[in-house]
Amino acid sequence: MTTSSCLFCRIVAKELPSDTLLETNSVLAFRDLHPQAPTHILIIPKQHIARIHDIKPSDADVLTQLIVAAKQVAEQESLEARGYRLVVNCGSDAGQAVAHLHIHLLGGRRLGWPPG
């Protein structure tokens, strides 16, 4: 897949709209179009990394920035008191629908366990 055909790369490039909540030089956070919880936000690196299994040691800084962004967005959404879940799917059997690394931030209700 080329980055020009990647849905999330097209959002990063502003070719497609998103309900953006946070944007930095390397991370973008926006609301999921098909929410699975009252709060469902996607946090992505702006650089194209297809899945978590494709991460290289040189990607460590952007991974840290993804987690920091998740914390910031959770605070913006007032989720820190009751809690929230961060989910990263890797591959089709795990439910990864877009081949661009992303974190799902889910909250706003009690989330069940086990998740699958």
Backbone as CSV, one residue per row, in Angstrom:
resi,resn,N_x,N_y,N_z,CA_x,CA_y,CA_z,C_x,C_y,C_z
1,MET,0.849,-1.191,0.000,0.000,0.000,0.000,0.887,1.244,0.000
2,THR,0.556,2.169,-0.865,1.270,3.436,-0.870,0.588,4.370,0.110
3,THR,1.339,5.333,0.586,0.748,6.268,1.543,-0.357,7.093,0.897
4,SER,-0.326,7.255,-0.429,-1.380,8.024,-1.093,-2.719,7.281,-1.095
5,SER,-2.688,5.957,-0.926,-3.936,5.196,-0.870,-4.352,4.869,0.566
6,CYS,-3.555,5.266,1.539,-3.854,5.011,2.951,-4.855,6.052,3.455
7,LEU,-5.970,5.579,3.990,-7.014,6.460,4.512,-6.452,7.456,5.531
8,PHE,-5.659,6.975,6.486,-5.156,7.862,7.534,-4.100,8.826,7.000
9,CYS,-3.294,8.398,6.030,-2.336,9.321,5.410,-3.074,10.438,4.681
10,ARG,-4.211,10.112,4.082,-5.014,11.126,3.403,-5.629,12.108,4.411
11,ILE,-5.961,11.622,5.605,-6.446,12.519,6.667,-5.314,13.427,7.128
12,VAL,-4.124,12.860,7.321,-2.953,13.659,7.712,-2.687,14.746,6.671
13,ALA,-2.815,14.401,5.392,-2.546,15.344,4.304,-3.694,16.345,4.094
14,LYS,-4.753,16.243,4.897,-5.926,17.113,4.812,-6.698,16.916,3.511
15,GLU,-6.526,15.756,2.874,-7.313,15.422,1.685,-8.707,14.946,2.079
16,LEU,-8.832,14.436,3.303,-10.110,13.989,3.853,-10.339,14.713,5.176
17,PRO,-11.579,15.036,5.494,-11.848,15.753,6.748,-11.787,14.823,7.958
18,SER,-11.547,15.425,9.106,-11.617,14.697,10.376,-12.011,15.669,11.473
19,ASP,-12.578,15.125,12.534,-12.900,15.913,13.728,-11.661,15.849,14.623
20,THR,-10.702,16.712,14.322,-9.394,16.689,14.978,-9.476,17.272,16.378
21,LEU,-8.878,16.549,17.323,-8.842,16.987,18.716,-7.452,17.450,19.134
22,LEU,-6.424,16.899,18.492,-5.046,17.252,18.849,-4.173,16.999,17.634
23,GLU,-3.282,17.940,17.369,-2.325,17.764,16.282,-0.991,18.340,16.712
24,THR,0.050,17.539,16.537,1.420,17.980,16.772,2.199,17.756,15.469
25,ASN,3.501,17.978,15.520,4.322,17.742,14.331,4.312,16.281,13.904
26,SER,4.095,15.358,14.855,4.226,13.937,14.514,2.999,13.085,14.823
27,VAL,1.960,13.655,15.441,0.799,12.874,15.887,-0.490,13.623,15.555
28,LEU,-1.527,12.858,15.234,-2.850,13.413,14.983,-3.873,12.575,15.751
29,ALA,-4.811,13.235,16.427,-5.884,12.545,17.149,-7.214,13.093,16.655
30,PHE,-8.126,12.171,16.319,-9.423,12.576,15.790,-10.485,11.559,16.187
31,ARG,-11.747,11.978,16.143,-12.859,11.103,16.516,-13.079,10.030,15.450
32,ASP,-13.363,8.819,15.920,-13.664,7.709,15.026,-15.038,7.931,14.397
33,LEU,-15.162,7.661,13.114,-16.448,7.822,12.421,-17.471,6.766,12.816
34,HIS,-16.998,5.635,13.354,-17.882,4.539,13.770,-17.571,4.177,15.221
35,PRO,-17.943,5.059,16.161,-17.547,4.873,17.559,-18.094,3.596,18.186
36,GLN,-17.257,2.964,18.983,-17.621,1.746,19.708,-17.845,2.032,21.193
37,ALA,-17.758,3.283,21.574,-17.996,3.740,22.949,-18.396,5.211,22.848
38,PRO,-18.970,5.784,23.914,-19.338,7.200,23.859,-18.172,8.106,23.441
39,THR,-16.973,7.775,23.887,-15.772,8.457,23.423,-14.917,7.430,22.699
40,HIS,-14.658,7.672,21.432,-13.815,6.780,20.630,-12.960,7.660,19.733
41,ILE,-11.691,7.754,20.076,-10.745,8.637,19.397,-9.603,7.795,18.854
42,LEU,-9.162,8.132,17.655,-8.013,7.472,17.045,-6.807,8.393,17.154
43,ILE,-5.682,7.814,17.557,-4.436,8.565,17.686,-3.436,7.885,16.760
44,ILE,-2.920,8.641,15.801,-2.062,8.058,14.778,-0.746,8.825,14.660
45,PRO,0.311,8.128,14.241,1.517,8.856,13.867,1.295,9.464,12.488
46,LYS,1.838,10.627,12.237,1.704,11.222,10.911,2.533,10.461,9.875
47,GLN,3.630,9.879,10.308,4.402,9.057,9.377,3.687,7.726,9.211
48,HIS,3.768,7.176,8.025,3.077,5.917,7.761,3.872,4.747,8.335
49,ILE,3.277,4.088,9.305,3.750,2.805,9.829,2.523,1.903,9.710
50,ALA,2.632,0.828,8.945,1.447,0.028,8.642,0.840,-0.638,9.871
51,ARG,1.658,-1.199,10.731,1.137,-1.885,11.922,2.220,-1.916,12.994
52,ILE,1.833,-2.238,14.185,2.765,-2.211,15.307,3.938,-3.164,15.086
53,HIS,3.710,-4.237,14.345,4.770,-5.211,14.070,5.847,-4.630,13.155
54,ASP,5.561,-3.523,12.492,6.514,-2.879,11.583,7.360,-1.800,12.260
55,ILE,7.186,-1.623,13.543,7.939,-0.599,14.268,9.424,-0.950,14.287
56,LYS,10.232,0.095,14.122,11.688,-0.043,14.196,12.172,0.676,15.457
57,PRO,13.363,0.330,15.940,13.899,1.052,17.109,13.915,2.570,16.904
58,SER,14.111,3.013,15.691,14.146,4.458,15.424,12.774,5.119,15.576
59,ASP,11.703,4.336,15.708,10.351,4.864,15.892,9.992,5.096,17.361
60,ALA,10.916,4.850,18.268,10.617,4.933,19.704,10.060,6.298,20.100
61,ASP,10.598,7.375,19.553,10.142,8.711,19.939,8.684,8.935,19.543
62,VAL,8.297,8.518,18.337,6.920,8.729,17.908,5.958,7.870,18.731
63,LEU,6.398,6.698,19.160,5.539,5.860,20.004,5.297,6.525,21.353
64,THR,6.325,7.113,21.909,6.162,7.868,23.155,5.190,9.018,22.944
65,GLN,5.311,9.706,21.824,4.426,10.835,21.538,2.971,10.386,21.364
66,LEU,2.755,9.193,20.831,1.389,8.663,20.716,0.755,8.486,22.090
67,ILE,1.524,7.927,23.029,0.994,7.696,24.379,0.767,9.025,25.103
68,VAL,1.678,9.950,24.957,1.501,11.273,25.572,0.269,11.961,24.985
69,ALA,0.071,11.846,23.681,-1.116,12.424,23.046,-2.384,11.768,23.579
70,ALA,-2.359,10.455,23.770,-3.526,9.752,24.325,-3.876,10.301,25.700
71,LYS,-2.865,10.518,26.527,-3.090,11.080,27.863,-3.699,12.482,27.757
72,GLN,-3.162,13.304,26.877,-3.673,14.672,26.715,-5.127,14.671,26.245
73,VAL,-5.448,13.839,25.275,-6.809,13.790,24.757,-7.765,13.235,25.822
74,ALA,-7.336,12.231,26.569,-8.170,11.701,27.655,-8.484,12.799,28.669
75,GLU,-7.518,13.633,28.963,-7.751,14.755,29.885,-8.704,15.770,29.264
76,GLN,-8.531,16.091,27.982,-9.438,17.016,27.283,-10.880,16.514,27.331
77,GLU,-11.038,15.209,27.247,-12.361,14.585,27.225,-12.866,14.245,28.630
78,SER,-12.126,14.629,29.662,-12.473,14.396,31.075,-12.658,12.912,31.387
79,LEU,-11.780,12.076,30.854,-11.864,10.635,31.075,-10.954,10.134,32.195
80,GLU,-10.029,10.948,32.649,-9.012,10.447,33.580,-9.585,9.974,34.912
81,ALA,-10.658,10.559,35.399,-11.200,10.178,36.711,-11.832,8.776,36.692
82,ARG,-12.623,8.485,35.670,-13.329,7.191,35.603,-12.544,6.131,34.856
83,GLY,-11.632,6.562,33.987,-10.799,5.616,33.264,-11.127,5.524,31.791
84,TYR,-10.215,4.924,31.070,-10.350,4.749,29.632,-9.460,3.587,29.213
85,ARG,-9.630,3.150,27.980,-8.851,2.032,27.458,-8.118,2.471,26.203
86,LEU,-6.885,2.020,26.069,-6.112,2.201,24.848,-5.968,0.841,24.193
87,VAL,-6.282,0.751,22.897,-6.234,-0.506,22.163,-5.409,-0.307,20.894
88,VAL,-4.506,-1.254,20.636,-3.773,-1.298,19.372,-3.988,-2.684,18.774
89,ASN,-4.597,-2.740,17.612,-4.797,-3.998,16.906,-3.676,-4.174,15.889
90,CYS,-3.223,-5.400,15.692,-2.155,-5.682,14.732,-2.588,-6.826,13.825
91,GLY,-2.963,-6.481,12.604,-3.364,-7.487,11.634,-4.863,-7.708,11.593
92,SER,-5.306,-8.344,10.512,-6.743,-8.512,10.283,-7.421,-9.391,11.325
93,ASP,-6.769,-10.452,11.802,-7.393,-11.305,12.823,-7.609,-10.566,14.140
94,ALA,-6.820,-9.525,14.381,-6.975,-8.729,15.601,-7.981,-7.604,15.421
95,GLY,-8.429,-7.394,14.192,-9.418,-6.353,13.936,-8.857,-5.077,13.357
96,GLN,-7.592,-5.075,12.916,-7.023,-3.863,12.322,-7.639,-3.667,10.937
97,ALA,-8.444,-2.631,10.792,-9.164,-2.381,9.540,-8.422,-1.414,8.620
98,VAL,-7.562,-0.581,9.169,-6.779,0.378,8.377,-5.308,0.061,8.597
99,ALA,-4.588,-0.127,7.504,-3.167,-0.494,7.584,-2.303,0.736,7.829
100,HIS,-2.524,1.360,8.965,-1.742,2.502,9.453,-1.844,2.404,10.972
101,LEU,-0.713,2.307,11.634,-0.692,2.168,13.088,-1.611,3.199,13.730
102,HIS,-2.448,2.753,14.651,-3.314,3.677,15.374,-3.686,3.102,16.733
103,ILE,-3.918,4.015,17.650,-4.388,3.670,18.992,-5.840,4.097,19.086
104,HIS,-6.682,3.194,19.561,-8.070,3.535,19.868,-8.107,3.976,21.331
105,LEU,-8.633,5.152,21.599,-8.886,5.606,22.964,-10.390,5.483,23.161
106,LEU,-10.794,4.616,24.092,-12.207,4.327,24.339,-12.571,4.698,25.770
107,GLY,-13.708,5.326,25.943,-14.143,5.674,27.289,-15.556,6.214,27.281
108,GLY,-15.961,6.722,28.429,-17.289,7.304,28.554,-18.339,6.332,29.056
109,ARG,-17.938,5.085,29.286,-18.827,4.066,29.864,-17.942,2.969,30.441
110,ARG,-18.546,2.111,31.231,-17.817,0.963,31.757,-17.518,0.002,30.599
111,LEU,-16.272,-0.376,30.449,-15.853,-1.270,29.375,-15.668,-2.669,29.911
112,GLY,-16.211,-3.641,29.207,-16.150,-5.020,29.671,-14.787,-5.660,29.462
113,TRP,-14.567,-6.758,30.180,-13.353,-7.550,30.031,-13.722,-9.013,30.146
114,PRO,-13.256,-9.900,29.350,-12.285,-9.677,28.291,-12.914,-8.947,27.108
115,PRO,-12.088,-8.217,26.332,-12.616,-7.382,25.268,-13.095,-8.152,24.049
116,GLY,-12.561,-9.335,23.759,-12.896,-10.029,22.520,-13.856,-11.118,22.750
